[in-house]
Amino acid sequence: MTSDTDDRRSGDEAGTDPETNARDRVVADGGRDGADRNDDGRNDAADADDADVLSDEEAEELLQEIERKRSLSGFAALFVSIVGIAFSLYQMWLAARGFTFEVDLPLLGEVGVGQLQLLQINAVHVAFALVLAFVLFPPTDGSGAVARRLGRVVPATRARFGADSPVTRGATAVRGGVRWAAVDGDRNRVTPADLVCVVLSVATAQYMVTEWSEIQQLRVLGLAAGRSVAEYLGPFGVLAEAVSAVGIPLADVSYPFFLGAVGVLLVLEATRRALGLYLMLIVASFIVYARYGYFIAPDTPVIGVLSITEGSWANIIQNLWYNTENGVFGIPVTVSVQFIYIFILFGAFLEMSGAGQWFIDLAYAATGTRRGGPAKASILASGFMGMISGSSIANTVTTGAFTIPLMKKSGYRPEFAGAVEASASSGGQILPPVMGAAAFLMIEFIGVPFSDIIIAATIPAIVFFFGVWVMVHLEAVRTDIGGLDRSEVVDLGAHLRIGWFYLLPIGLLLFYLLVERLTVARSAWFTLVAIMALVAFVAAYGPRTRVPLVGAIVVLAAAQVASYLLTGVGALAAATGGAEAAMGPVEAVFAAGGDLGTIVVLVSLAFLLVRPRIDAPLLDLDAAVDDTTERVAQSVGRPALARLNAVRYGVFVGKSMDSGARTATEVVVAVAAAGIIPGVVSATGLGPNLTALIRTTAGGSLVLLLVFTAVASIILGMGMPTTVTYIILVSLLGPAIAQSSDIPLLAAHLFILYFGVIADITPPVAVAAYAASGIAKSDPFQTGVQAFSLSLNKAIVPFAFALTPGILLLRGSGESARVLTFADVTDVAYFLPEVVIPVAGVFLGVVALGVTVIGFLYRTVGAGERALYAVAALLLMAPMLLLNAVTDVLGVVGILTNLGEPLVLDVGMRAAGGVLFAFLAFRNRRGADEKPNPTAATTSD
């Protein structure tokens, strides 16, 4: 996953041994020599590109630069890992046991701290993320605009007063103090400013957990009723008194108000560091609006609807900090606690198990030898990896470091190669079953099961990847690009035989979500346990251990079933005297099945400890795990430990939890900050007024409303996580769409999500495309333009499914829309015209769109023909968009407002588009038969 979110390794974790890198299994030399295809001079360029292939270290450095993360070592790196693992353990406990932090131990009874409330749970969740954010991201590296201006003060003072002037010496001392306290130019040390922020972050969570009774009183009496800062600090209250003595009245301020204000500021600061100044300013502007928006007079033209009543800082802080309905700890953070984090952890465990590289190898084994095979494999690999990481940028860098050089060597232009990777990587957030963090927010915002979201999102996601596939195929045909030699890729059958088990976690996830209909959290938890059990089993499975290993697991599983049959509890509980009502056979089997993962882990670990040098031929963990294992073994002075599978498994679990926490940090900070915006909208009563303003601006036109939403999504999403874009726009525009149309809620929310994803590849701030250009060594802007062109169907398909919900397998309108049932499928009069024909039209339409973008089908397509292909694509994909636009225009001029039955017109326009496309394709094919295909030398320039 994820999410706005991605498994990003920090710089201190980068680096793999080239001799053991798993990617060496895919190809022998990275691709076929271009001399086999043409002699236009591109081969030398391709060979030159090979010299510039990014190593793992360089890819990690590029990702570090984009994310502005520190490269830590020593105690700081250890601290981050400890906090990250603790964060993951906290979330795993929540997924397994809920909000009750107690465990029943034999002989000791109940041990723990009891049950926490949702506000407390969310506060601890955010505090973990804040601590990691302040350590991973520097306050400033001294290169920003403000830092550069301040850097001119000392030289200017020296020039005016002289080097020996007390003024100059004082300014120099102040500069040195500021640099020591807050500047981290090399991004490799923790500053005193970071430590202060870490302590304050811990204090916010500590107060929530330990002073719950006081917080409950504050909800009734207000923050002013809380103890003062001096009273709360006790003996240390003298510090607050000292601050008050210099004119800052801190001692008498209510401690909960002070802590709430500090907490909000910490979230803003973490947002600035991790996600950029742009988002921090947007969120801060809403807070300022909540306090001073009453200055807008109600009778002010246009913006008068934004007028609000005057509010105090105490009320604002109480709504933003001590509230689970809105604000920092509102719905977005609650969703992060319940769903997002555990899925990020699922992705981290899956990637560290070696599944990420296995999926890349699988993609090349399946498509690498086809025409344009490296690009097609890049699409599949990016889809697989995006499903795991859920981040466009991380997916682009980690996968692109391998795929982009291969695409360039096979003959694709650098800009095109980078664009393919960026475009495909951006699709990971819309690809079921995992998708990105925004998909989990839909569960709370619109109240639908995640299984419905998966079903609805499947066809549009397939359409997107199919569309990119069509374009890279047409480009390969146009420029005569072949594929890899069969000897350069692994055998598909053999590859599946040695790693088929990597597909089990995804299969289990779908089973739990779609068949068993378990909650998202439970499904993710069971799947996470399955991954840990799977890797433990593989680590202990060898030629000499497979029989006793499997036998021991079967015996213990049978004993567990028998225990449930006889005593109603598991074998361990029964052995310690526990007993309940006996279960029936089926119930006992299912109960024991829930314990199977734990049994597999315990038995496998026992084998790993008893036989530490087990030869496990199927164990192929991620290179980062092996690197960390070696560093751990060397740090304790026992290098031989790195070869023990028990140690490797332990590092795998710890590394996965650490990596998941690092990835989740930005997501949690993002949702905490973004939650402030709907909090302000709700607390100020802005929502209804804003909805009225948007509806008035759109003039009742559904097309204009959707276009406004699309443009706002792209502009707001530039350089910001998709999750944040989704939260903001759902809060501001969601009600307007729901009240102004019959569009199903799920379709409206997916519409916003799609355009938020497009922002990652839309110039001028196409972050994913720019990351790809760094690997491809191409022009960043042109790579962004090319990536947007390749993803153009992602901009049309949302209009298609918003106006024709059958594409999402939804029936109905507004809040009454539902996922199709078997009865709907058998209703031919509905299913054929409203589902089958639109879906077929969309797939055929993306082919026409591919011809439009690439300018080639069987032969080169001229400008006039490309325009006709574009018309055919629009008629096939989104005829209702054209129909509504024409109706709006005719209605404005008063000519006509009703063109006929919409369903009949929809089918008719798709048919017209199909006929036009068939005519153009036939004409193009006939022209290709009559005229030889132009050479790559004349068509690629």
N, C-alpha and C positions, 0 to 999 in steps of 0.2 A: 504494500500500500504505500490512504492515504494518504498521503496526503497533502494538497498542499503538503505533503508530507513525505519520506524517502529514507532509505538506509544510507546515511552519509557517514563515511569513516573520517575521523579527524586526521590531521596531518601526521600525528605521531603514530598512527596505526597504518600508514601507507607502506607499500613496498612488498613485493613478492619475489621469490626466486624464479628467474626466467626458466630454469631447468625443470621446475616442478609446477609451473603455472598450468592450470587445467585447460586454458584456452589453446595450448599447443596441440591438444588432441584434435582440434577441428580441421586445421589446414596445415599443409606442409610448408608452404612459402607465402601464404596470404593471398593467393589468387593466380590466375593464368596470365602468362606473359602477353601483354598487349600486342606484341609483334605477330601473334597468330591472327589478329583481326584486321589491322590496317597499318598503314605507314604514313600517317599524317603528322607524325612528330609527337603525338600524345604519350607514346610509350616512355620516352625519356622523362617526361614530366611525372608520369606515374612512378617510374623507378626513383625519381628524386623524392617523391612523396614518401616512399617506403623508408627513406632515411630519416623522415620526420615523424614516424609513427609514435604516438604517445605511449610512454610506459605507464605502468600502474601508478608510479610515484608522480609523474607529470599530470596524469588525470586527477589524482587526488589533490595536487596543488591547484589545479584549475578550479576544482569544486570548492576548495578552501577560499580561493580568491573571490569567487562568485558569492559565496555565503558569508564572507568576511569573518570566518571563524579563526580562533587561535590554534596554533600548533603547540600543544603543551607537552611537557615531559616531567619526569620526576614526581615529586609529591603532588603537584597540581593535577597531573594526568591521573594519578592514583585516586585522588579525591573525586575527580569527575566520574571515574569508573565506579567507585564505591557508592556515590550518590545515585548514579544511573541504575546500578543494580538494585539498590534499595527502592528506588522509584518503581522499577518493574515488579519487584516482589510485592510492593504495596498494591499495585494494580492487579497482579495475579491473585492475591488474596481476595480482593473485591470481586473478581470474576468467579472465584471458586466458592467463597463463603459469604459474600455480601458485606453488609456494614457492621457485622458483629465480629469484633476482634477478640475472640475467645476460642480456646481449644481445650478439649477434654482429654487430659493425659492420664494414662494408667497410674494409679496410686496417688497422683497429685490432684486429680479432679479438674475443675474449671480454672484455667489460667488465662489472663488477658486483661484488657482495659475496658471491656464492655462494648456497648453499641454506640456508634457515632451517628450524628444526624447528617443530612445531605449537605448542609452548609459547611459543616466541619470537614466532611469528605472532600468537597470541592476546594476548600481552602488549602488543605494539605496537598492536593493534586497540583494546584497552581503554584504553591510555595516550592515544591520540588522543581517545577519548570523554571521558576524565577532564579533559584539558586544555580541551576545548570546554565541558564542564559547569561547570568552575570559572570560566570567563570569561563564559558566558552567564547563569548563575544566581548571584545575590548570596548571600553567607553569611547575611545577614539584612537586612531593610529597617527594622528597629527597631520593627515593629508586633506582633511575636510576644509570647506570654505571658511568656517569660523576659526578653525585652528590656524589656517594660513594667515588670516588677518591678525590674530593675536600674536603670531610669530613675528610680525613686523614691528611690534612695540619696542622690543629691546634694541634692534638696530637703529630705529628712529631716535630712541632716547640717547643712544651712544653718539649718534651723529650730531645731536643738538647740544648735549651737555658734556660730552667727552667720556672716555672709558673709565676714568678715575672718579667720576662724579658719584656722590652718594645716591643720587636718583638712579643712575645707571646700575650701580651695584645692587640697589634695592630691587629694581625691575628684573635684573638677572637672577637674583635669589628667588623672587616670586615665580619667575618662569621655571626655574629648576624644581621648585616645590610642586608646581602644577604638573609638570612632566612626570615627576616621581609619583604623584598621587593619582593621576588619571590617564596619562598618555602611554600607549603600548604600541610604539612604532613598528616593532618587529612581530607583533602579535604572538608573543611566546611567554608572557609573564602575567601574573595576577596582580593587579594594582590595589593600593589601599582603598580606593573608591569602590572597587569590586567587593572587597571584604565588608565594607559598611553596608552595601546593598544586600549582601548575603545574610548578614546578621539581622537586618530589618525584615527581610523576607521570611526568615525563620520565626521572627517575633510575631508576624501577622498570623501564621499558622498556630503558633503556641497559644496565642490569646484565644483563638477560635476553639481550640480543643480543651483548654483548661478553664475557661471562664464562660461556659455555656449558660449557666444560670443568669449571669449578668447580661448576656446578649439577649436572652429572652425578655428580660425586663426592658431593655433598650428598645425593643420592637414596639412596646406599648408607650413608654415614657419619653422616647427620643434619646439621641446621643448625648444631650446635655446632662442627662441623669447619671451618666457613668462617672466613675472615679476620675479625679484629675491625674495628670501625668505624674505629678510629684507624689500623690498618694499611692498610685500603682507601683511606682519604682521603689518605694520604701526607702531603705538606706541610701539608694542611689538617686533619690529625689533631689539631693543637693546639686546634682548636675543640671537638672531642669531649672532649679532656682538660680544657678549661675547664668544660665542662658537668659532667663527673665531679667536678671540684673543689667544686662546690656541692651535692654529695650525690646526683646522678643518675648512676649508673654506666653511662654511655653508651660510653665509650672501649673497654671490654673486651667489650662485647656483640658477638656474631657479626653481621657486616654483613648477610648474607643473612636472618638472623632479624629484624633491625631493619627491613630493607627490606620483608620480607614482612608484618610487623606494620603498618608504615606504609601499605603498599599496601592491606591490608584496611580500615584506617581511612579511607583516601582513598575507597574504594568506598562505604563507609557514609556519608561526608560528602557525596559526590556524589549518593547516593540521597536523602539528606535534602533537599538543595537542589532536585533535579530532580523528585522523585517524592513528597516529603513525609515528615514525621516518622514517620507510622504504619508505613510499609514499613521504614524504617530500624530502628525499634524491634523489629519482628518478626524481621528478619534478625539483629540484634545479640543478641536473646534466644536464638537458636539457637547462636550462638557461646558465649555464657555457659553455656548448657546443656552444650555439648561439654566445657567445662572443669569445671563444678561439678555436672553431673547425677549424679555418683556419690553425692552426699549423699542421693538418694532411695533409701530402703531397699527391697530387693526384696520384702519382706513387707508393704509399705504397701498398704492396700486400694485397688483400682482402678488407681492410678497406679504401683503397684509394677513394672509391666511396663516403665516408662520408665527404670528404673535402668540405669546403664551403668558401665563400669569407669573408673577415674580416668585422665585423660590429661594430658600436660604441654602448656604453651603452645607449645613447640617443635614437638611432633608435630602440634598443631592447625594452626599456621601452615604447616607443610610440606604438610599435606593440603589446605589451603584456597588456597595461593598457588603452590606448585611442583608442580602436578598437573593433568593434562588430562582425567582421568577424572571428577573431581569438583572442587568448589570454584569459585573465581572464574573460572578458565580452563577449566572443565569443558565438558560437552556443550552447554549453552545458548550459551556464547560461541563455541564451535566452529561451531555452526549459524549464529550471527550472521555469522561470518567467511565461511562458505561460501555461505550462502543469503540470509539476511535483508537484509544491507546491499545486495547487488546488486539485490534486488527493490525496496528503498526507492529506490535510485538510478534504477531503471527507472521508478518512479512519478514521481520528480522530473523526469526528462527528458521524460516524456510530458506532464506538466502544463505545464512551461515551454514546450513546443512549441506550446501553445495548445489542446491536446486537451481540457483540463478545461472551458474555456468552451465549446468546440464541443460537448461531450457535454451540457452544460446546455442549450444552444440546441437540440440535437437532441431532448432530452426535451420541451421546450416545443413544438417543431414537431410532434412526434408526438402529444402528448396535451393540449396547452394549451387547445384549443378544446372538449374534451369536458366533460361535466358534472363539476364539481369539478376542472377541468383543472389549475389551479395546484398543487393538492395531489398529484395523480397525477404531474405532471411533477416535483414535488419528490422523489417516491419513485424515479423513474427516474434523475434527476440525482444523487441521493444514492447510489444503487447504483453508478452509473458512477464518481463521484468517490471513493466508499469503496473501490472496487476499485483505484483509483490510489493513494490515500493510506494506507488501512488503519487510520485513526484515527477513532474516533467523535467526539471533541471537535473536532479540526481540520476534519473533514468537516462537522460541524454548523455551525461558525462560518463557514467559507468559502462553503459552498453556501447555508446558511440566511440569510446576509446579503442574498441576492437572493430566495430562494424564500419565506421567511416573510412579508415585507411583501406580496407578491403574494397569498399565501393569505389574509391578513387582509383585504386590500382586496376580494377576491372574496366574502367573507362568513363565512369560518371564524373562530371565536372565537380570541383570542390564545393561550390555553392549548392549544387543539387544534392550531393552526398550529405552535407550537413543538414539540408532542409528535410531530407527523407527521415533522418534520425530524429530531428527535433519534432517533426510532425507526428511521427509514429509514437514517440515517447509521450507527447502530450495527450495521446489517446488512452493512456493507462488509467487516468482518473475517471473515465466513462466506461471502462470495460469491466463487466461483471465477471466473477462473483464478488470480488473484493472492492473495486472502485476506489474512489478517494474519500477523504474525510467528509466532504460536503454531502455525500450520499447518505451518511449516517445521520446528519442533521435533519434530513427530510423526514426521518422516522418521527422526530419530535415535532417538527414544524407542521406537518400535515397529517400525522397520525396514521400512517400506513405501515404494514409489515415490510421488513426489508426484502422479503421474498417477492413482494409486488414490485419493488423498485428494481430488483434484479431482472424480473420478467420484462418489465417495461423498457429497461435500458438495453436489452440484449440486441434487438434488431438494429437500432440506430448505431450501436457500437460496431456491429459487424459491417454495416454499410460504410462507416467511416474507414475502417481498415481495408475493406474491399476497394473503396475509392482510391486510396493511396496506392494500393497494389496495382490497380489498373494504370495509374499514371506512371509508376516506375517501369511497368511492362512496356507501355507505349514509348517511353523515353529510351528503353533498352533496344526496342525494335528500330526506333528512329536513328539511333547512333550506332547500331550494330554491336551491341554489347552482349557478350555471351555469359556463361556461368563458370563456376569452378570445375576443374577436372574431378572426375569421380575419385581418383586416388587422393585428392586433397581434402576430402571430408570423410567423417566416420560413417560406417555402415549404419543405416537407420535401424534395422532389426537388432543388430548387436547393441546399439546404443539404448534402445528401449529395454532390452533384456537386462542390462546392468544397472538401469536407473529408473525402471518403471515405478518403483515405490515412491518416487518424488511426486507422482500424480495423485497418490492416495490422500494427502491432506486436502487438496482442492476438491477431490471427489467427496470426501467426508464432509467438508464444509457445505457443499451443495446438498448433500443428503440431509444434514441437520436442518438447513434452512428451508429447503423446498419440500422434502418428504416428511421429516419428523416435525417440521414447523416449530422448532425450538426458537427461543429468543436469540437475538444477535449475540448478546454477551455469552450465553451458554454455548452456542454453536462455536464461537471463536475459542472459548476456553477448552472445550472438548477437542477441537482440532489442534490447539496448541499442545495439549497433553499427548495427542497422537504423534505430533512431530517429535517431541522429546522421546517418546517410547520408540518410535521408528528409528531414530538415530542411535539410541542406546542398543537396540536390537542389532542394527547393522554393525555397530562397533564391536559387538560380542560374537557376531556370526562369522564362523570360519569353517574350514574343512574338518577340523577336529572337534569343534564345539557345537555344530548345528544340531546334531541329534540330541545330546543332553540339554541344550538350551531350549529347544522347542519342547522337549519332553517335560522339563521343569515348569515351563509356562503352562502347559496343558494340565499338569497335575495340580498346580496351585489354583488355576482357574476352576477346575472341577471341584476342588475343595471349597472354594468360595461359593459356588452354586449350591453345594451340599449344605453349607452353613446357613445360607439364606433359606433353604428348604426347611431345615430343622429348627433354626432359632430365630429367623427373621432378621438377623444381622450378619455382618461379615465375620470371617474367621478370627481376625484379631480381636474384634469386639466380643465375640463369643468366648474367646480364650480368657478374657479379663472379666468375665461374669456378666456381660451384657446379654439381653434377650428381649425379643418382641414377639409379636404374633407370627407364626410360621407362614411362609409365602407359598404360592402355587408354583408349579414348574416353570411356566412361561415368565411369571413375574420374577422368579429367582434368577433365571438366565439373563434377563434384561438388567437386573440389579448387579449381577456379577460382571456383565458386559461393561457397565460404567466404571468398574474397578480394573478392567483389563489393562488400561494404559499404565496404571500404577504398578500392577503386577509385572508387566514387561520391563519397566524401568528398573525395579528392584532386582529381578532375576538377572537381567543383563549386567547391572552394576556388580552383582555378586560374582558373575563369571569374569568380569573385567578385573576385579580385585584378586580373585584366586589365580587367574591366569593372565597376568598383566601384559604379556607379550603376544597376545592373540594376533594371528594374521587375519585381518579383516579386509578381504579384497574389494568389497563393495563400498567401504567407507571412503568418501571423497569430499571432505569438508572444504568450505571456502578457504581460499588462500589466507584471508585475514585471520582466520582461526589458527591456522598452522603458524603464522608469523607470531601471533600473540603467545601461543604455546611455547615457542622457542624463546621468546623474550622472558616469559615467566620462569622457564627452566634455567635460563642463564642467570637470572636475577637471584635465584636461590642457590646458585653454584652447582646445580645438578643437570647438565645439558641432556643427559640420557633420559630424563623424565619426558622430554618432548616426543619420544618414540612410544610412550605408553598410551594405549587407547583410553584407559581410565582417565588419565590427565587430559588428553585431547577432548574427551567428552565433557569433563568439568569446565574446561576453557570454552568449549562450544556453548554451553548453557550460559556461562557468565558473559561471554562476548555478545551473545544474542540479546541478553537483557540490557547490557550496556549500550549496544548499538540501537536498540529500540528506543531507549530513553533519550539518546542524543537526537534521533530522528523526531521523536515526539515533542521535544522541547519547543521547537519553532511552531508546531501546530498548536500546542497548548497556549503559548503566548499569544498566538494569532487569535484563537477563539476567545481568550480572556479579554483581549483588547476589543475585538469586534463586538463582544457582548455588551459593551458600554453603549453602542449606538442604539440597538433596540431598547436598551434600558432607558435612554434619554427619550426616545420616541414615545415609550409607554408612560414614563413618569410625567412628561410635560403635556401629554394629550395631543402631541403633534400628529399622530397617525392619521386620524380622520381628515384633518385639514390638508395634510400632504397628499392624501389620496384624491381629495377634491381638486387640488391644484393640478395634479398629473392628468386627471380625467379631463379637466377643462383644457389643458394644453393640447392633449391629443384630439380634442374636438369630437369625441365619440367614435373615432376611427380605431378599430382594433389593429389594423396594420401599422398605423403610426405609433400606437402604444407598444407594440412588439418591437418596432424599429428603435424607439426610444430606449427600451430595455436592453436591446442588443448593443447599441452604441454605448450606453452607460456601463454595461458589463465589460466591454472591451477597454474603455477608457479607465475605469476604476480598477480593472484587473491588471493593468500594465505594471509589472514589477511587484505585484502583491500576490499572496497565496490565493488560490481559487476559493478556499474555504472562507476567507475574509470577504472576498467579493460576493460570494453567495449570501453570507449572513447580512451584509449591508443592503444588498439589493432586494433580498426577500423582505427585509424590514421596511424598506422605503417604497418599493414598487410592487411587491407581492400582493398586498391588498387591492391596489388599483387594478391589476390584471384580473384578480378573482371577482371583483365587483363589476368590472366593465365587460365581461365576456362569459361565454359558456365553456371556456377552455378548462379541461380537467386540471385540478390542482397539481397533480403529479406531473402533468405535461408542462405546466407553467414553471414549476421548480426545475425540471430537467432543462427547460429552455434557458433559464438563467445560468445553470451549471455549465451548459455547453459553451455559452459565450464567455463565461469566466475562464474556461480552459483555453479558448481561442486566444485570449489575451497573452498567453505565454509565448505565442509565436507571431504576434502582430506587431510590426514596427510602429513607432520607433523604439519601443521598450520590449522587444521580443527576447526575454531572458533565456528561454530554452534555445532559441535559434542562435543567439549570440554565444551561448555555451558551445553549441555544435560548431560554430564558425571558428572558435578557438582551437578545436581539435582538427577541423578540416583545413585550417589555415586559409580561410576564404574571407571575402568581404562580408562583414557582419550584416550590413543593411541589406545587401542583395540576398544573403542567406535567409534573412527574415522575410523578405518579399517572396522568395521561392517557397519557403515553408508555409506561408499564409496561402499561397496559390495551391499547394498540394492539399491543404486542409480546407479548401473552399467548400467542399461538400458538408463540412462540419458547421458551416454558417448557413447553409440552405436547409439541411435536414431538420434543425430545430423549428423553423417556420413550417416545414411539412408536417411534423408530428403534433405541433401545437394546434394546427387547423384541421388535421386529420388524425385523431387519436388512435385510429385502428392500427397505425404504424407502431404504436407503443403497446399494442394488444390490449387497449383499453376500450371499454364501451360505456357510453353515457357522457355527461357533461358536468362541469363544475364539481361540486363536492360529492355528487352521486355517482361519479365515474368509478368503474371497477375493472379489475382484470378479467379477461375473457374466461369463460368456463366451457366445458365440453358442449353444453347446450347451445352456446353462442356459435361454436364451430359448426355444429350440425344445422344451424339456421342459415342455409345457403343464401337466401335473399339478403341477409345482412352481411355474412362473412365474405362473400365473393366481392361485392362492390366496395365494401368499406375496410377490408383487411387485405385480401389477396391482391386485388388490383393495385391499391396504393403501395403495398410492399414491393410488388414486382416493378411498379413504376419507379420507385426510388432506386432500386438496384440498377435498372436500365438507365435511369437518369444520371447516375454517377459515372457510367461509361461515357455518355455524351459529354458530361462535364470534364472528364479526363481528356477527351479529344480537344475540347475547348482550351484547356490549360496547356497541354503539350503541343497542340497544333499538328497532330499526326494521328492517323489511323492505319490505313494500308499504305498511304503516301502522305506527303505534306499537305496540310489543310491551309488554304488561304484565309485572309482576314474576313472576307465576306462569309465564307463557309463556317468559320469559327463562330461568328455571330449567330448563324442559324443553329449550329450545334448548341449554343448557349440557350437559345429559345426552346429548343427541344428538351434540354436538360431541365429547364424551369417548368415546362409544361408537364413533364413526366414526374418530377419530384414534388413540386409545390404549386399545383394549379390553383388551389384555393387562395394562395397569396396573391396571384394575379387577379383572380376574380374579386376578392375583397378590395384590392387597390382600385380596380376599375369601378366597382360599385361606389366606393368612397368619392372618387373624382366626379362621377356622373351625378351623385347625390348632391355634391357641393354646387355644381352648375345648374341643378334642378332639371336635368334631362330625364334621368331614369334611376331608380333605386332598386329595382328588382329585375334581374336578368333571367330568372327562371329557377327551377328546382336545383338547389346546390349539389345534391348527390348526382343528378343527371349531368350537370355541367362538369362536375369533377371527373367523372368517368369519360365524358366526351373530350375534355381537354387533354387528359392523359392519352387517350386514343390518338388524338391529333399529334401529340408529341411523339408517340411511338411511330406513327406513319412518317412524320418528318425525319426522325432519326433513321428509320429504315431506308428511306429514299436517299438521304445523305451518305449513309454507309455504303449502299449499293453503288452510288455514283463514285464514291471514293475508291471502292474496290475495283470497279471497272477501269478507272483511270490508272490504278496501280498496275493492272494487267497489261494496259496498253503502253505504259511508260516505265522503264526500269527504275527501281528504287534508288534515289540519290544516295551517294556515298556518305559515310559518316563525316568525311572531311568537309562536305558542302552543307550539311544539315545541322551540325553541332555548333557552329559559330554564331 
